[in-house]
Structure formats: structure tokens, C-alpha cells
């Protein structure tokens, strides 16, 4: 029932900035964690950043200090502000959300991904 839709990808020059958005729809239960992953060609999907409903954010070392994840008002929309972009940031970026259904267990959903290309 839950769908995640990413937006904001595209072509950006090295050193530039880009903001990704992920909106969750169709939710009945509160999403307690939202994340951004990315996957470059020939590479494994890696966790870029995550944020809990309580606002605790963590980042991969490769993006720490450059990227900021936010979830205003703990709503079901998450943003990834990407600054000082490098060519190695080029990847498909995926949104991920996780929640609990009482009596069932953990549930999750993935977005379809948005391409970010950092190139001159």
C-alpha cells in the first residue's frame, strides 16, 4: 500500500548542489525510519544517509559533511541535500522507508530511484 516517489535527480556539475525528495503515500502507520541509498554501475547498493522519526541522522563517511538528510516535522517526506558534489557521487539514488505493523512485523518499501549524474 505504501509507495515512495523520488524526485530531484539530474545532471549537476562537480562542486554543485542538488536536493532529492522522497514522498511516501498511502501510509496508515507511522514510518519510523527513512533512508537514502545509492547504487553506481558495477557497485553494490550502499547506505548514504538515514534519519529516524526522532530526528537522529547518520551518514556514510563518503558523504559526511557534504550531504544533509532531513525529515521536516517527522512527516513522510525525506530530503537529501547534496553539496560539493563529486563525480563519484554519480549513482541512482533510492529512497527507503521502514515501519512496523503490530501483529505482523517489520514492513518496508523502496522507491524506484532517481539518477544523479555529476559531470562537467
N, C-alpha and C positions, 0 to 999 in steps of 0.2 A: 504493500500500500504506500510505503514511503518512496518518494522519488527525490533524487538530488540532481540539480541542474547547475553546472558550472558555466561561468562566463568570464570574459575579460582577457582571454588569451589573444595572442597575435605576435606580430613582429616588432621587436624593440632593439634599439642599438645598444651595444655594450656601454655600461655606465648609466643606462636609463632606468626608468621605473615602470612598473606595471602593477595593477591591482586586480586580483582574481576574486570572484564572488561565487559562493555556493549557497543556493537556496533549497531548503527542504520543504516539501509539500506533502500533504496527506497524512501528517503525523497525528497520532492520538496520544501517544505517550511522550514524555519529555526526553529529548536527546541529551545524554549526559556527557558525550564527548564527540568532538568533530575534529577532523584531521585533514591535512593536505599531504598527499603522496605525489611522487613523480616517477616517471619511467622514461629513460632515454633509450634510443635504439641500441640493442645488444646488451643492455644493462637490466639488472633486477629492479623491480619497483622498490623505492625507498621512502621512508617516512621523512617528510620535510618539517612538519610542524603539527602540533596538536594543542587543543585547548579544551579544558573541562568546563562544565556548566558553572563551576565556581570561579572560573577565570584563570586557572593555572595553565600557563603556556610553556611548552618545551619545544626546542628546535634541534635540528641536526646541526652538527658542528660546521658543516659546509655553508650554512646559510645564517648562522648566528651573527647578529649584529647588522645584517642586511635585510632580513625578512621579518615581518611582524604579522602574527596571526591575531585576529580579533573576532569577537562574537558579541556585538553590542546588545546589552540588556539580556544576555543569555538566551536570545531568541534563536530560531532555527535557521539562521543565516550566518555564514562564516566568511571572513575575508582574509586574503593573504596579500599584504602589501610587500612588494618586492622592489628593493632599491639596489643600486650599484650592481646591476645585472651583469653577469659574465656569460660568455659563450657556453661554458659548461653547465649553465642553468637550463639550457635548451632541453626540453622534455615535454611529454604530455603530463599535465598535472591533473590529479584526480582528487575529488572530494570524497570523504568517508565519514559516516556517522554511525554511532552505536547507541543502542538503548536496551532497556530491559522490559520484557513483558512478564508480569507476575504470573506464575504458574507455568510459564513456558520456558523462559530463559533469555539469553542474550540474542538480540537481533541486530543486524547491521545492513547497510546499504552503501553502494558505490555509485558515484556519478559516472558519466560516460567519458569524461576527460575533456580538457581543453589544451590545445597546443600552444606552447610558449617557445618562440624562436628568438634567440639573442644573436644577432649578426649585424655587421655593418653593411 
